[in-house]
Amino acid sequence: MAAPVGPIGLLVIQRTLGHGVAVGLATGLGAAVADAAYGALGAFGVSALIALLQQLRLPLALVGGAFLLWLAWRTWHAAAPRQSAQIEAAPALLPSFAGTFALTLSNPATILSFIAIFGALAGQGQPASPGWMVLGVLAGSALWWLLLCAAVGLLRSRFDARAQRAVGRVSALMLAAFALWQWARLLGPA
C-alpha cells in the first residue's frame, strides 16, 4: 500500500534529497507505523473504533488536506540548497516521523483500504494471526521506505541545486494537488 508514489512518497523523496537519508527514512517510518496502526485496527477487528474513524472521515480529511497545503507552501518557499553534496541543516528525526505519522493517520483512504484488505482476507479461510499480519504490514512498509530512501540517497549527488529546487517545486505543486483533490472528492457532489 505504501509503494504507489502519493503525497507521502513525494515528501520522503523531497526530504531525502534536501536533508539526507536519515530524515527521509524517519519520514517514511512515520507512515509505516501509521499503516501498522490502521492494519491493527483492521486485523483485530476493533469495530467501534473503526466506526468512529469512519464518522470522523470528513474532519480527518479536511485536517489532512490543510496539512498537505501547509507542507506544499513550506516546500515551495524552502531555500534552495547551496550545493548538492552538502546536506541542509536536517530537522530533528522525531518531528519528521511524527508529522508523517499524523498525516498518514488523517488519510481516510488508509483506514478504508485496510478494512477492505483484512475483510477480504477474513473470507479466505484460516487467516494468519492478526499480530503477524500487522507485523507484516509494518515490515513491508518500512522496507519500501528504506529502499526508496536508499535509492534517492544514491542518486542525490547527481542533483545540483537547480534540480533539487525543481524537485521541491514539483513536489509542492503535487502536494497541493493531492490536498485539493482530497477536499474536492469529499466536499463535491455525492
Steps between C-alpha positions, in 0.01 A plus 500: 500500500792737560666439162289722271654846501247726663540795734703301755730362231560851367574622850747217561678567168513875560629464856758240397630732228500806725603357835647154444400137533445506879234773481338339196490165677357654820230659285416168334506309827236736639273384218598135559403517867170670413436227241569239767263676742221494242597145410456407866154655500407299196668177610372498854153616393456792736159577355401783738819693433474433127142633503616812684781559252256463211277762662803727537594449135406853390679690780806276465508560125462876546782513755716271285438718194587815695820334621590404141443860388720626781772252398461611138542865602808420711650289223440768237662770716790288627840648434687348210789284614844657453675185380363161403771324702425698817199391703291786634462530874288196561189529711481275802398144415211483747306792347550349153366168627212651700382732223476220248338271757228763558461569129458130421248458783299792361454323166162325508592296194763320707255363757246409234769316304606297801140418589447376144824299494449332836132447427593319179765293680246397764292332230797295372488220753747485787672843512837553663517627855402870512828578674704347217287684244564835671871421529499417129336835417759685708795304359382530140433872525829568684692299239343704219600829666852371564540400134357829373724709729807294411433539126438875529803533729721330240372731227509809721850605396383521138250772588650847497332792681288583195373142464426476873308827481300364205421178689389710797274717284344199323452331838332812638260518205418131526444520877260791445326306223457196728352723772258672263403168339430351845282798594317503166426129530357537849321829457383454141166358393441146622 
